[in-house]
Amino acid sequence: MFVVVKLVNERFVLVADGEQRKIENPKLKNIKHLQWTRIKAEEVESYLARGEIPGNHIIRKNLKRIRERGEGGLVDG
């Protein structure tokens, strides 16, 4: 599971998980190859909205919370 940390253009985003793909070296992904969920990593989103870079520990904590709640179901369609 990853979080989108930056929209590059209409086709690509940068994603990170705070472990294997850290915020310092996010992975470039084609939007077509992603499975979208309805869940937001709210703390990560808050950092990004302020123009700040969230720490890897923040990303890991948010993803762990999402997994523990059993959230992250795929969007229909």
mmCIF file of the N, C-alpha and C atoms, coordinates in Angstrom:
data_MODEL
# 
_entry.id   MODEL 
# 
loop_
_atom_site.group_PDB 
_atom_site.id 
_atom_site.type_symbol 
_atom_site.label_atom_id 
_atom_site.label_alt_id 
_atom_site.label_comp_id 
_atom_site.label_asym_id 
_atom_site.label_entity_id 
_atom_site.label_seq_id 
_atom_site.pdbx_PDB_ins_code 
_atom_site.Cartn_x 
_atom_site.Cartn_y 
_atom_site.Cartn_z 
_atom_site.occupancy 
_atom_site.B_iso_or_equiv 
_atom_site.pdbx_formal_charge 
_atom_site.auth_seq_id 
_atom_site.auth_comp_id 
_atom_site.auth_asym_id 
_atom_site.auth_atom_id 
_atom_site.pdbx_PDB_model_num 
ATOM 1   N N  . MET A 1 1  ? 0.851   -1.166 0.000   1.00 0.00 ? 1  MET A N  1 
ATOM 2   C CA . MET A 1 1  ? 0.000   0.000  0.000   1.00 0.00 ? 1  MET A CA 1 
ATOM 3   C C  . MET A 1 1  ? 0.902   1.236  0.000   1.00 0.00 ? 1  MET A C  1 
ATOM 4   N N  . PHE A 1 2  ? 0.528   2.209  -0.791  1.00 0.00 ? 2  PHE A N  1 
ATOM 5   C CA . PHE A 1 2  ? 1.285   3.445  -0.930  1.00 0.00 ? 2  PHE A CA 1 
ATOM 6   C C  . PHE A 1 2  ? 0.360   4.645  -0.792  1.00 0.00 ? 2  PHE A C  1 
ATOM 7   N N  . VAL A 1 3  ? 0.949   5.815  -0.582  1.00 0.00 ? 3  VAL A N  1 
ATOM 8   C CA . VAL A 1 3  ? 0.199   7.066  -0.651  1.00 0.00 ? 3  VAL A CA 1 
ATOM 9   C C  . VAL A 1 3  ? 0.770   7.893  -1.795  1.00 0.00 ? 3  VAL A C  1 
ATOM 10  N N  . VAL A 1 4  ? -0.112  8.599  -2.471  1.00 0.00 ? 4  VAL A N  1 
ATOM 11  C CA . VAL A 1 4  ? 0.323   9.515  -3.523  1.00 0.00 ? 4  VAL A CA 1 
ATOM 12  C C  . VAL A 1 4  ? 0.861   10.760 -2.830  1.00 0.00 ? 4  VAL A C  1 
ATOM 13  N N  . VAL A 1 5  ? 2.105   11.112 -3.144  1.00 0.00 ? 5  VAL A N  1 
ATOM 14  C CA . VAL A 1 5  ? 2.709   12.285 -2.509  1.00 0.00 ? 5  VAL A CA 1 
ATOM 15  C C  . VAL A 1 5  ? 2.829   13.469 -3.458  1.00 0.00 ? 5  VAL A C  1 
ATOM 16  N N  . LYS A 1 6  ? 2.668   13.214 -4.766  1.00 0.00 ? 6  LYS A N  1 
ATOM 17  C CA . LYS A 1 6  ? 2.729   14.327 -5.709  1.00 0.00 ? 6  LYS A CA 1 
ATOM 18  C C  . LYS A 1 6  ? 2.116   13.924 -7.038  1.00 0.00 ? 6  LYS A C  1 
ATOM 19  N N  . LEU A 1 7  ? 1.335   14.832 -7.608  1.00 0.00 ? 7  LEU A N  1 
ATOM 20  C CA . LEU A 1 7  ? 0.816   14.676 -8.960  1.00 0.00 ? 7  LEU A CA 1 
ATOM 21  C C  . LEU A 1 7  ? 1.853   15.281 -9.897  1.00 0.00 ? 7  LEU A C  1 
ATOM 22  N N  . VAL A 1 8  ? 2.424   14.452 -10.781 1.00 0.00 ? 8  VAL A N  1 
ATOM 23  C CA . VAL A 1 8  ? 3.454   14.922 -11.705 1.00 0.00 ? 8  VAL A CA 1 
ATOM 24  C C  . VAL A 1 8  ? 2.812   15.587 -12.909 1.00 0.00 ? 8  VAL A C  1 
ATOM 25  N N  . ASN A 1 9  ? 1.852   14.891 -13.513 1.00 0.00 ? 9  ASN A N  1 
ATOM 26  C CA . ASN A 1 9  ? 1.078   15.418 -14.641 1.00 0.00 ? 9  ASN A CA 1 
ATOM 27  C C  . ASN A 1 9  ? -0.192  14.589 -14.745 1.00 0.00 ? 9  ASN A C  1 
ATOM 28  N N  . GLU A 1 10 ? -0.905  14.684 -15.860 1.00 0.00 ? 10 GLU A N  1 
ATOM 29  C CA . GLU A 1 10 ? -2.181  13.966 -15.984 1.00 0.00 ? 10 GLU A CA 1 
ATOM 30  C C  . GLU A 1 10 ? -2.007  12.456 -16.068 1.00 0.00 ? 10 GLU A C  1 
ATOM 31  N N  . ARG A 1 11 ? -0.800  11.963 -16.279 1.00 0.00 ? 11 ARG A N  1 
ATOM 32  C CA . ARG A 1 11 ? -0.563  10.523 -16.417 1.00 0.00 ? 11 ARG A CA 1 
ATOM 33  C C  . ARG A 1 11 ? 0.219   9.899  -15.271 1.00 0.00 ? 11 ARG A C  1 
ATOM 34  N N  . PHE A 1 12 ? 1.001   10.690 -14.544 1.00 0.00 ? 12 PHE A N  1 
ATOM 35  C CA . PHE A 1 12 ? 1.910   10.123 -13.557 1.00 0.00 ? 12 PHE A CA 1 
ATOM 36  C C  . PHE A 1 12 ? 1.793   10.782 -12.188 1.00 0.00 ? 12 PHE A C  1 
ATOM 37  N N  . VAL A 1 13 ? 2.043   9.965  -11.149 1.00 0.00 ? 13 VAL A N  1 
ATOM 38  C CA . VAL A 1 13 ? 2.108   10.436 -9.770  1.00 0.00 ? 13 VAL A CA 1 
ATOM 39  C C  . VAL A 1 13 ? 3.368   9.867  -9.129  1.00 0.00 ? 13 VAL A C  1 
ATOM 40  N N  . LEU A 1 14 ? 3.753   10.453 -8.002  1.00 0.00 ? 14 LEU A N  1 
ATOM 41  C CA . LEU A 1 14 ? 4.827   9.910  -7.186  1.00 0.00 ? 14 LEU A CA 1 
ATOM 42  C C  . LEU A 1 14 ? 4.197   9.295  -5.951  1.00 0.00 ? 14 LEU A C  1 
ATOM 43  N N  . VAL A 1 15 ? 4.622   8.068  -5.599  1.00 0.00 ? 15 VAL A N  1 
ATOM 44  C CA . VAL A 1 15 ? 4.071   7.375  -4.441  1.00 0.00 ? 15 VAL A CA 1 
ATOM 45  C C  . VAL A 1 15 ? 5.190   6.982  -3.480  1.00 0.00 ? 15 VAL A C  1 
ATOM 46  N N  . ALA A 1 16 ? 4.830   6.863  -2.202  1.00 0.00 ? 16 ALA A N  1 
ATOM 47  C CA . ALA A 1 16 ? 5.780   6.453  -1.174  1.00 0.00 ? 16 ALA A CA 1 
ATOM 48  C C  . ALA A 1 16 ? 5.046   5.618  -0.133  1.00 0.00 ? 16 ALA A C  1 
ATOM 49  N N  . ASP A 1 17 ? 5.812   4.758  0.557   1.00 0.00 ? 17 ASP A N  1 
ATOM 50  C CA . ASP A 1 17 ? 5.243   3.987  1.659   1.00 0.00 ? 17 ASP A CA 1 
ATOM 51  C C  . ASP A 1 17 ? 5.993   4.229  2.969   1.00 0.00 ? 17 ASP A C  1 
ATOM 52  N N  . GLY A 1 18 ? 7.055   5.024  2.926   1.00 0.00 ? 18 GLY A N  1 
ATOM 53  C CA . GLY A 1 18 ? 7.816   5.339  4.126   1.00 0.00 ? 18 GLY A CA 1 
ATOM 54  C C  . GLY A 1 18 ? 8.799   4.267  4.541   1.00 0.00 ? 18 GLY A C  1 
ATOM 55  N N  . GLU A 1 19 ? 8.814   3.130  3.831   1.00 0.00 ? 19 GLU A N  1 
ATOM 56  C CA . GLU A 1 19 ? 9.737   2.040  4.151   1.00 0.00 ? 19 GLU A CA 1 
ATOM 57  C C  . GLU A 1 19 ? 10.644  1.769  2.961   1.00 0.00 ? 19 GLU A C  1 
ATOM 58  N N  . GLN A 1 20 ? 10.141  0.966  2.012   1.00 0.00 ? 20 GLN A N  1 
ATOM 59  C CA . GLN A 1 20 ? 10.948  0.653  0.834   1.00 0.00 ? 20 GLN A CA 1 
ATOM 60  C C  . GLN A 1 20 ? 11.012  1.834  -0.120  1.00 0.00 ? 20 GLN A C  1 
ATOM 61  N N  . ARG A 1 21 ? 9.940   2.563  -0.242  1.00 0.00 ? 21 ARG A N  1 
ATOM 62  C CA . ARG A 1 21 ? 9.893   3.773  -1.067  1.00 0.00 ? 21 ARG A CA 1 
ATOM 63  C C  . ARG A 1 21 ? 9.720   4.953  -0.135  1.00 0.00 ? 21 ARG A C  1 
ATOM 64  N N  . LYS A 1 22 ? 10.827  5.551  0.212   1.00 0.00 ? 22 LYS A N  1 
ATOM 65  C CA . LYS A 1 22 ? 10.807  6.666  1.156   1.00 0.00 ? 22 LYS A CA 1 
ATOM 66  C C  . LYS A 1 22 ? 10.448  7.963  0.446   1.00 0.00 ? 22 LYS A C  1 
ATOM 67  N N  . ILE A 1 23 ? 10.066  8.941  1.224   1.00 0.00 ? 23 ILE A N  1 
ATOM 68  C CA . ILE A 1 23 ? 9.645   10.236 0.690   1.00 0.00 ? 23 ILE A CA 1 
ATOM 69  C C  . ILE A 1 23 ? 10.778  10.916 -0.080  1.00 0.00 ? 23 ILE A C  1 
ATOM 70  N N  . GLU A 1 24 ? 12.022  10.610 0.274   1.00 0.00 ? 24 GLU A N  1 
ATOM 71  C CA . GLU A 1 24 ? 13.165  11.203 -0.422  1.00 0.00 ? 24 GLU A CA 1 
ATOM 72  C C  . GLU A 1 24 ? 13.356  10.628 -1.821  1.00 0.00 ? 24 GLU A C  1 
ATOM 73  N N  . ASN A 1 25 ? 12.805  9.450  -2.062  1.00 0.00 ? 25 ASN A N  1 
ATOM 74  C CA . ASN A 1 25 ? 12.962  8.775  -3.352  1.00 0.00 ? 25 ASN A CA 1 
ATOM 75  C C  . ASN A 1 25 ? 11.650  8.089  -3.742  1.00 0.00 ? 25 ASN A C  1 
ATOM 76  N N  . PRO A 1 26 ? 10.578  8.854  -3.950  1.00 0.00 ? 26 PRO A N  1 
ATOM 77  C CA . PRO A 1 26 ? 9.286   8.240  -4.276  1.00 0.00 ? 26 PRO A CA 1 
ATOM 78  C C  . PRO A 1 26 ? 9.312   7.590  -5.655  1.00 0.00 ? 26 PRO A C  1 
ATOM 79  N N  . LYS A 1 27 ? 8.405   6.645  -5.860  1.00 0.00 ? 27 LYS A N  1 
ATOM 80  C CA . LYS A 1 27 ? 8.332   5.907  -7.126  1.00 0.00 ? 27 LYS A CA 1 
ATOM 81  C C  . LYS A 1 27 ? 7.388   6.614  -8.091  1.00 0.00 ? 27 LYS A C  1 
ATOM 82  N N  . LEU A 1 28 ? 7.826   6.755  -9.321  1.00 0.00 ? 28 LEU A N  1 
ATOM 83  C CA . LEU A 1 28 ? 6.990   7.313  -10.381 1.00 0.00 ? 28 LEU A CA 1 
ATOM 84  C C  . LEU A 1 28 ? 6.060   6.214  -10.876 1.00 0.00 ? 28 LEU A C  1 
ATOM 85  N N  . LYS A 1 29 ? 4.753   6.455  -10.825 1.00 0.00 ? 29 LYS A N  1 
ATOM 86  C CA . LYS A 1 29 ? 3.776   5.449  -11.252 1.00 0.00 ? 29 LYS A CA 1 
ATOM 87  C C  . LYS A 1 29 ? 2.807   6.041  -12.263 1.00 0.00 ? 29 LYS A C  1 
ATOM 88  N N  . ASN A 1 30 ? 2.484   5.238  -13.268 1.00 0.00 ? 30 ASN A N  1 
ATOM 89  C CA . ASN A 1 30 ? 1.454   5.591  -14.228 1.00 0.00 ? 30 ASN A CA 1 
ATOM 90  C C  . ASN A 1 30 ? 0.109   5.445  -13.522 1.00 0.00 ? 30 ASN A C  1 
ATOM 91  N N  . ILE A 1 31 ? -0.728  6.444  -13.621 1.00 0.00 ? 31 ILE A N  1 
ATOM 92  C CA . ILE A 1 31 ? -2.033  6.418  -12.953 1.00 0.00 ? 31 ILE A CA 1 
ATOM 93  C C  . ILE A 1 31 ? -2.853  5.205  -13.382 1.00 0.00 ? 31 ILE A C  1 
ATOM 94  N N  . LYS A 1 32 ? -2.702  4.770  -14.622 1.00 0.00 ? 32 LYS A N  1 
ATOM 95  C CA . LYS A 1 32 ? -3.450  3.609  -15.119 1.00 0.00 ? 32 LYS A CA 1 
ATOM 96  C C  . LYS A 1 32 ? -3.120  2.337  -14.345 1.00 0.00 ? 32 LYS A C  1 
ATOM 97  N N  . HIS A 1 33 ? -1.945  2.276  -13.730 1.00 0.00 ? 33 HIS A N  1 
ATOM 98  C CA . HIS A 1 33 ? -1.503  1.062  -13.052 1.00 0.00 ? 33 HIS A CA 1 
ATOM 99  C C  . HIS A 1 33 ? -1.821  1.046  -11.562 1.00 0.00 ? 33 HIS A C  1 
ATOM 100 N N  . LEU A 1 34 ? -2.536  2.048  -11.093 1.00 0.00 ? 34 LEU A N  1 
ATOM 101 C CA . LEU A 1 34 ? -2.882  2.124  -9.676  1.00 0.00 ? 34 LEU A CA 1 
ATOM 102 C C  . LEU A 1 34 ? -4.293  1.622  -9.427  1.00 0.00 ? 34 LEU A C  1 
ATOM 103 N N  . GLN A 1 35 ? -4.497  1.051  -8.241  1.00 0.00 ? 35 GLN A N  1 
ATOM 104 C CA . GLN A 1 35 ? -5.832  0.673  -7.790  1.00 0.00 ? 35 GLN A CA 1 
ATOM 105 C C  . GLN A 1 35 ? -6.213  1.693  -6.720  1.00 0.00 ? 35 GLN A C  1 
ATOM 106 N N  . TRP A 1 36 ? -7.202  2.516  -7.030  1.00 0.00 ? 36 TRP A N  1 
ATOM 107 C CA . TRP A 1 36 ? -7.591  3.608  -6.145  1.00 0.00 ? 36 TRP A CA 1 
ATOM 108 C C  . TRP A 1 36 ? -8.485  3.126  -5.017  1.00 0.00 ? 36 TRP A C  1 
ATOM 109 N N  . THR A 1 37 ? -8.357  3.760  -3.856  1.00 0.00 ? 37 THR A N  1 
ATOM 110 C CA . THR A 1 37 ? -9.232  3.493  -2.719  1.00 0.00 ? 37 THR A CA 1 
ATOM 111 C C  . THR A 1 37 ? -9.954  4.782  -2.344  1.00 0.00 ? 37 THR A C  1 
ATOM 112 N N  . ARG A 1 38 ? -10.894 4.653  -1.447  1.00 0.00 ? 38 ARG A N  1 
ATOM 113 C CA . ARG A 1 38 ? -11.635 5.821  -0.960  1.00 0.00 ? 38 ARG A CA 1 
ATOM 114 C C  . ARG A 1 38 ? -10.955 6.450  0.260   1.00 0.00 ? 38 ARG A C  1 
ATOM 115 N N  . ILE A 1 39 ? -9.892  5.860  0.716   1.00 0.00 ? 39 ILE A N  1 
ATOM 116 C CA . ILE A 1 39 ? -9.260  6.253  1.970   1.00 0.00 ? 39 ILE A CA 1 
ATOM 117 C C  . ILE A 1 39 ? -8.193  7.318  1.749   1.00 0.00 ? 39 ILE A C  1 
ATOM 118 N N  . LYS A 1 40 ? -8.165  8.290  2.656   1.00 0.00 ? 40 LYS A N  1 
ATOM 119 C CA . LYS A 1 40 ? -7.133  9.321  2.631   1.00 0.00 ? 40 LYS A CA 1 
ATOM 120 C C  . LYS A 1 40 ? -6.225  9.126  3.840   1.00 0.00 ? 40 LYS A C  1 
ATOM 121 N N  . ALA A 1 41 ? -4.941  9.291  3.633   1.00 0.00 ? 41 ALA A N  1 
ATOM 122 C CA . ALA A 1 41 ? -3.991  9.348  4.742   1.00 0.00 ? 41 ALA A CA 1 
ATOM 123 C C  . ALA A 1 41 ? -4.023  10.801 5.214   1.00 0.00 ? 41 ALA A C  1 
ATOM 124 N N  . GLU A 1 42 ? -4.933  11.093 6.127   1.00 0.00 ? 42 GLU A N  1 
ATOM 125 C CA . GLU A 1 42 ? -5.266  12.476 6.463   1.00 0.00 ? 42 GLU A CA 1 
ATOM 126 C C  . GLU A 1 42 ? -4.086  13.287 6.983   1.00 0.00 ? 42 GLU A C  1 
ATOM 127 N N  . GLU A 1 43 ? -3.247  12.685 7.799   1.00 0.00 ? 43 GLU A N  1 
ATOM 128 C CA . GLU A 1 43 ? -2.101  13.431 8.330   1.00 0.00 ? 43 GLU A CA 1 
ATOM 129 C C  . GLU A 1 43 ? -1.106  13.759 7.214   1.00 0.00 ? 43 GLU A C  1 
ATOM 130 N N  . VAL A 1 44 ? -0.892  12.808 6.303   1.00 0.00 ? 44 VAL A N  1 
ATOM 131 C CA . VAL A 1 44 ? -0.014  13.039 5.146   1.00 0.00 ? 44 VAL A CA 1 
ATOM 132 C C  . VAL A 1 44 ? -0.614  14.141 4.280   1.00 0.00 ? 44 VAL A C  1 
ATOM 133 N N  . GLU A 1 45 ? -1.907  14.057 4.041   1.00 0.00 ? 45 GLU A N  1 
ATOM 134 C CA . GLU A 1 45 ? -2.593  15.073 3.236   1.00 0.00 ? 45 GLU A CA 1 
ATOM 135 C C  . GLU A 1 45 ? -2.441  16.464 3.855   1.00 0.00 ? 45 GLU A C  1 
ATOM 136 N N  . SER A 1 46 ? -2.520  16.539 5.169   1.00 0.00 ? 46 SER A N  1 
ATOM 137 C CA . SER A 1 46 ? -2.388  17.813 5.870   1.00 0.00 ? 46 SER A CA 1 
ATOM 138 C C  . SER A 1 46 ? -0.999  18.425 5.650   1.00 0.00 ? 46 SER A C  1 
ATOM 139 N N  . TYR A 1 47 ? 0.034   17.616 5.760   1.00 0.00 ? 47 TYR A N  1 
ATOM 140 C CA . TYR A 1 47 ? 1.395   18.100 5.501   1.00 0.00 ? 47 TYR A CA 1 
ATOM 141 C C  . TYR A 1 47 ? 1.513   18.631 4.078   1.00 0.00 ? 47 TYR A C  1 
ATOM 142 N N  . LEU A 1 48 ? 1.047   17.844 3.113   1.00 0.00 ? 48 LEU A N  1 
ATOM 143 C CA . LEU A 1 48 ? 1.171   18.226 1.707   1.00 0.00 ? 48 LEU A CA 1 
ATOM 144 C C  . LEU A 1 48 ? 0.380   19.493 1.399   1.00 0.00 ? 48 LEU A C  1 
ATOM 145 N N  . ALA A 1 49 ? -0.786  19.648 2.015   1.00 0.00 ? 49 ALA A N  1 
ATOM 146 C CA . ALA A 1 49 ? -1.610  20.836 1.788   1.00 0.00 ? 49 ALA A CA 1 
ATOM 147 C C  . ALA A 1 49 ? -0.913  22.103 2.288   1.00 0.00 ? 49 ALA A C  1 
ATOM 148 N N  . ARG A 1 50 ? -0.085  21.951 3.333   1.00 0.00 ? 50 ARG A N  1 
ATOM 149 C CA . ARG A 1 50 ? 0.668   23.095 3.866   1.00 0.00 ? 50 ARG A CA 1 
ATOM 150 C C  . ARG A 1 50 ? 1.969   23.329 3.101   1.00 0.00 ? 50 ARG A C  1 
ATOM 151 N N  . GLY A 1 51 ? 2.233   22.494 2.101   1.00 0.00 ? 51 GLY A N  1 
ATOM 152 C CA . GLY A 1 51 ? 3.465   22.625 1.330   1.00 0.00 ? 51 GLY A CA 1 
ATOM 153 C C  . GLY A 1 51 ? 4.666   22.025 2.028   1.00 0.00 ? 51 GLY A C  1 
ATOM 154 N N  . GLU A 1 52 ? 4.412   21.198 3.038   1.00 0.00 ? 52 GLU A N  1 
ATOM 155 C CA . GLU A 1 52 ? 5.484   20.550 3.794   1.00 0.00 ? 52 GLU A CA 1 
ATOM 156 C C  . GLU A 1 52 ? 5.642   19.107 3.335   1.00 0.00 ? 52 GLU A C  1 
ATOM 157 N N  . ILE A 1 53 ? 6.804   18.546 3.600   1.00 0.00 ? 53 ILE A N  1 
ATOM 158 C CA . ILE A 1 53 ? 7.060   17.151 3.253   1.00 0.00 ? 53 ILE A CA 1 
ATOM 159 C C  . ILE A 1 53 ? 6.880   16.314 4.514   1.00 0.00 ? 53 ILE A C  1 
ATOM 160 N N  . PRO A 1 54 ? 5.965   15.329 4.495   1.00 0.00 ? 54 PRO A N  1 
ATOM 161 C CA . PRO A 1 54 ? 5.780   14.488 5.677   1.00 0.00 ? 54 PRO A CA 1 
ATOM 162 C C  . PRO A 1 54 ? 6.976   13.565 5.858   1.00 0.00 ? 54 PRO A C  1 
ATOM 163 N N  . GLY A 1 55 ? 7.318   13.275 7.092   1.00 0.00 ? 55 GLY A N  1 
ATOM 164 C CA . GLY A 1 55 ? 8.397   12.331 7.365   1.00 0.00 ? 55 GLY A CA 1 
ATOM 165 C C  . GLY A 1 55 ? 7.957   10.914 7.033   1.00 0.00 ? 55 GLY A C  1 
ATOM 166 N N  . ASN A 1 56 ? 8.932   10.041 6.818   1.00 0.00 ? 56 ASN A N  1 
ATOM 167 C CA . ASN A 1 56 ? 8.616   8.643  6.531   1.00 0.00 ? 56 ASN A CA 1 
ATOM 168 C C  . ASN A 1 56 ? 7.833   8.011  7.675   1.00 0.00 ? 56 ASN A C  1 
ATOM 169 N N  . HIS A 1 57 ? 8.140   8.410  8.912   1.00 0.00 ? 57 HIS A N  1 
ATOM 170 C CA . HIS A 1 57 ? 7.411   7.860  10.052  1.00 0.00 ? 57 HIS A CA 1 
ATOM 171 C C  . HIS A 1 57 ? 5.935   8.258  10.015  1.00 0.00 ? 57 HIS A C  1 
ATOM 172 N N  . ILE A 1 58 ? 5.629   9.431  9.509   1.00 0.00 ? 58 ILE A N  1 
ATOM 173 C CA . ILE A 1 58 ? 4.230   9.874  9.385   1.00 0.00 ? 58 ILE A CA 1 
ATOM 174 C C  . ILE A 1 58 ? 3.509   9.020  8.342   1.00 0.00 ? 58 ILE A C  1 
ATOM 175 N N  . ILE A 1 59 ? 4.159   8.777  7.218   1.00 0.00 ? 59 ILE A N  1 
ATOM 176 C CA . ILE A 1 59 ? 3.567   7.947  6.162   1.00 0.00 ? 59 ILE A CA 1 
ATOM 177 C C  . ILE A 1 59 ? 3.327   6.540  6.688   1.00 0.00 ? 59 ILE A C  1 
ATOM 178 N N  . ARG A 1 60 ? 4.340   5.952  7.342   1.00 0.00 ? 60 ARG A N  1 
ATOM 179 C CA . ARG A 1 60 ? 4.194   4.590  7.887   1.00 0.00 ? 60 ARG A CA 1 
ATOM 180 C C  . ARG A 1 60 ? 3.061   4.523  8.900   1.00 0.00 ? 60 ARG A C  1 
ATOM 181 N N  . LYS A 1 61 ? 2.997   5.522  9.795   1.00 0.00 ? 61 LYS A N  1 
ATOM 182 C CA . LYS A 1 61 ? 1.957   5.540  10.835  1.00 0.00 ? 61 LYS A CA 1 
ATOM 183 C C  . LYS A 1 61 ? 0.567   5.599  10.210  1.00 0.00 ? 61 LYS A C  1 
ATOM 184 N N  . ASN A 1 62 ? 0.388   6.437  9.204   1.00 0.00 ? 62 ASN A N  1 
ATOM 185 C CA . ASN A 1 62 ? -0.912  6.561  8.546   1.00 0.00 ? 62 ASN A CA 1 
ATOM 186 C C  . ASN A 1 62 ? -1.290  5.278  7.823   1.00 0.00 ? 62 ASN A C  1 
ATOM 187 N N  . LEU A 1 63 ? -0.350  4.666  7.109   1.00 0.00 ? 63 LEU A N  1 
ATOM 188 C CA . LEU A 1 63 ? -0.645  3.417  6.401   1.00 0.00 ? 63 LEU A CA 1 
ATOM 189 C C  . LEU A 1 63 ? -0.941  2.290  7.384   1.00 0.00 ? 63 LEU A C  1 
ATOM 190 N N  . LYS A 1 64 ? -0.225  2.243  8.503   1.00 0.00 ? 64 LYS A N  1 
ATOM 191 C CA . LYS A 1 64 ? -0.480  1.218  9.522   1.00 0.00 ? 64 LYS A CA 1 
ATOM 192 C C  . LYS A 1 64 ? -1.892  1.370  10.079  1.00 0.00 ? 64 LYS A C  1 
ATOM 193 N N  . ARG A 1 65 ? -2.286  2.602  10.369  1.00 0.00 ? 65 ARG A N  1 
ATOM 194 C CA . ARG A 1 65 ? -3.627  2.871  10.900  1.00 0.00 ? 65 ARG A CA 1 
ATOM 195 C C  . ARG A 1 65 ? -4.701  2.415  9.903   1.00 0.00 ? 65 ARG A C  1 
ATOM 196 N N  . ILE A 1 66 ? -4.490  2.698  8.627   1.00 0.00 ? 66 ILE A N  1 
ATOM 197 C CA . ILE A 1 66 ? -5.444  2.301  7.589   1.00 0.00 ? 66 ILE A CA 1 
ATOM 198 C C  . ILE A 1 66 ? -5.549  0.780  7.527   1.00 0.00 ? 66 ILE A C  1 
ATOM 199 N N  . ARG A 1 67 ? -4.399  0.082  7.560   1.00 0.00 ? 67 ARG A N  1 
ATOM 200 C CA . ARG A 1 67 ? -4.407  -1.392 7.520   1.00 0.00 ? 67 ARG A CA 1 
ATOM 201 C C  . ARG A 1 67 ? -5.113  -1.975 8.739   1.00 0.00 ? 67 ARG A C  1 
ATOM 202 N N  . GLU A 1 68 ? -4.823  -1.438 9.930   1.00 0.00 ? 68 GLU A N  1 
ATOM 203 C CA . GLU A 1 68 ? -5.407  -1.961 11.165  1.00 0.00 ? 68 GLU A CA 1 
ATOM 204 C C  . GLU A 1 68 ? -6.917  -1.791 11.202  1.00 0.00 ? 68 GLU A C  1 
ATOM 205 N N  . ARG A 1 69 ? -7.420  -0.749 10.601  1.00 0.00 ? 69 ARG A N  1 
ATOM 206 C CA . ARG A 1 69 ? -8.870  -0.522 10.548  1.00 0.00 ? 69 ARG A CA 1 
ATOM 207 C C  . ARG A 1 69 ? -9.543  -1.371 9.482   1.00 0.00 ? 69 ARG A C  1 
ATOM 208 N N  . GLY A 1 70 ? -8.740  -2.043 8.659   1.00 0.00 ? 70 GLY A N  1 
ATOM 209 C CA . GLY A 1 70 ? -9.316  -2.839 7.574   1.00 0.00 ? 70 GLY A CA 1 
ATOM 210 C C  . GLY A 1 70 ? -9.830  -1.971 6.457   1.00 0.00 ? 70 GLY A C  1 
ATOM 211 N N  . GLU A 1 71 ? -9.323  -0.747 6.375   1.00 0.00 ? 71 GLU A N  1 
ATOM 212 C CA . GLU A 1 71 ? -9.757  0.167  5.330   1.00 0.00 ? 71 GLU A CA 1 
ATOM 213 C C  . GLU A 1 71 ? -8.899  -0.048 4.097   1.00 0.00 ? 71 GLU A C  1 
ATOM 214 N N  . GLY A 1 72 ? -9.206  0.687  3.065   1.00 0.00 ? 72 GLY A N  1 
ATOM 215 C CA . GLY A 1 72 ? -8.419  0.599  1.845   1.00 0.00 ? 72 GLY A CA 1 
ATOM 216 C C  . GLY A 1 72 ? -9.103  -0.195 0.760   1.00 0.00 ? 72 GLY A C  1 
ATOM 217 N N  . GLY A 1 73 ? -10.434 -0.348 0.867   1.00 0.00 ? 73 GLY A N  1 
ATOM 218 C CA . GLY A 1 73 ? -11.175 -1.043 -0.177  1.00 0.00 ? 73 GLY A CA 1 
ATOM 219 C C  . GLY A 1 73 ? -11.085 -0.311 -1.500  1.00 0.00 ? 73 GLY A C  1 
ATOM 220 N N  . LEU A 1 74 ? -11.092 -1.060 -2.574  1.00 0.00 ? 74 LEU A N  1 
ATOM 221 C CA . LEU A 1 74 ? -10.959 -0.467 -3.900  1.00 0.00 ? 74 LEU A CA 1 
ATOM 222 C C  . LEU A 1 74 ? -12.206 0.307  -4.287  1.00 0.00 ? 74 LEU A C  1 
ATOM 223 N N  . VAL A 1 75 ? -12.014 1.324  -5.075  1.00 0.00 ? 75 VAL A N  1 
ATOM 224 C CA . VAL A 1 75 ? -13.123 2.114  -5.604  1.00 0.00 ? 75 VAL A CA 1 
ATOM 225 C C  . VAL A 1 75 ? -13.779 1.328  -6.723  1.00 0.00 ? 75 VAL A C  1 
ATOM 226 N N  . ASP A 1 76 ? -15.104 1.285  -6.737  1.00 0.00 ? 76 ASP A N  1 
ATOM 227 C CA . ASP A 1 76 ? -15.829 0.583  -7.804  1.00 0.00 ? 76 ASP A CA 1 
ATOM 228 C C  . ASP A 1 76 ? -15.633 1.289  -9.131  1.00 0.00 ? 76 ASP A C  1 
ATOM 229 N N  . GLY A 1 77 ? -15.602 0.471  -10.192 1.00 0.00 ? 77 GLY A N  1 
ATOM 230 C CA . GLY A 1 77 ? -15.567 1.044  -11.527 1.00 0.00 ? 77 GLY A CA 1 
ATOM 231 C C  . GLY A 1 77 ? -14.213 1.126  -12.057 1.00 0.00 ? 77 GLY A C  1 
# 
